[in-house]
Amino acid sequence: MNLNDLERLASEFTPTEKMPVLFLGHGSPMNAIEENQFVKGFRKVAGEIPTPKAIVCISAHWFTKGTFVTAMKLPKTIHDFGGFPQALFEVQYPAPGDPELAQKTSELLLPASVELDESWGLDHGAWSVLRHMYPEADIPVIQLSIDYTKGAAYHFDLANRLAKLRNSGILIIGSGNIVHNLRLIDWKNINTVGAGWDWAIEAHEKTNQWLLEGDFKRLINYQDQGTALQYAVPSPDHYLPLIYSIGLKDPSEQITLFNKELIGGSLSMTSVKIHAQS
């Protein structure tokens, strides 16, 4: 993309107040239909920010070879889980898509190759939180996939190219969990808020501190930060949405944490709001 192309692309976006960026610890799919402190946190943060014109969601549950963006007019609600009550499978989140925004997003990410996708939809990393934030499902939503062949530094740099969207009323949300080790869940305390193994507590405290201090180098190089982080992030799918969110932070902005609790021994619900200094 040359300078003329960039200027053309920038002119296509209507300037607005700069939108914040969110990372949401989405936790169990059951949060979609339960009433608890975490879904109250999702609703609260939605009330604190301007209503977006559209939403770009980077979900842990669309982990692909290569990068894709949903480009259909009417994305389906994907129930990408098993073993839960029928009531959860009956949930629909009929938010419209935005093919034009999908095309612009793919162009902004050049020279990375981003394919327009007509088959995915909205997985539970997106709709399980959005149905609490925007229950009318009247805001267009597109999803951007995470290329599992690339490391955290790549995704941090890729996210930075989406910054122009923030000035056009677009809310960008990363949805995952910072501490996420389902194999080591403490089943005796599966629903106990605050319950955490020693390594989970250490990883939780360290990552929260690094976020508040803006120490993104450690967050990007999480694999080099000791045993606790290795247990906390046994696979990168739920962690990389955080990297997209912090990749969009301006130096002048601040980070606020909410829902900052461990649950079930090995899962953190820590969520992040990146916004202008108050």
C-alpha positions, 0 to 999 in steps of 0.5 A: 500500500502506497501513500496515496492508498493510505490517504484514501483509506484514512479519508473513508473513515468518519472521524469521531471521539477516539474509542477505548480498547478492551480486553475481556476475560470471558471465562466459562461459556456459562457466563453468557446466561448466568448473572454474576460479578463478571457479567456485571463488569461487562455491562458496567464497562459498556456504560462507561464508554461511547456507544460504538458504530461497530465492533471488531472482536479478536476471540481466542476461539478463532485460531487459524492458519493465516489471518481471516476476517468475517465479511458476511452481512449476517454472521451466525451464532456459533455454539463452539462447545459441548457438555453445557445445558440446552439453554446455552445452545439456544442463545442467539446473538443476531448482530449484523456483520459489516462487509465494508468494515471487513474490507477496510480492516483487511486493507489496514493490515497490509502487507499481511495477507487477510482473507475475507471469510464468509463461513465463520460467524460469531463464536462464544468468545464474542457473543458471550460477552457482547450479549451482556454489553449490547443486549439489543444486538444492534451494533455490527460485529466482525471477528478477526482471527488469530494466526497460530503460526505467528508469535506474540510480537507479530500480533502486537505489531499487527494490532497497531495497524488497526489504530485508525479504526479507533478514531472512527467509532470502532470498538476493538475487543480482545476476548480470552483469558490471561491465566487459562489452564483448563487441565489444572482446574481445581474442581473442588473450587470450580466456581470459587471466586478468588481460588487459585493455585500458587502458580496461578496467583503468581502469574495473575499478580505479575501480569496485572502489575506489568499491565498497570506499569506498561511493561509490554515487553514482558507480556509479549515475551511471556514464555521467558517469564518463568514457570508460573507463566508457562503454567498460566499460558500452556497454549497461546490461544486465550492469551494472544487477544490481550496482545492485540489489545495492548498493541493498540495502546497509545503512550498517552493512554492509561490502563484500568483493570476490572473483573480482576479475580481468579476462579476455579484455581487456574483461570483469571477473569482479569479484564482491561480498559485502555482509555484516555487519561482521566 
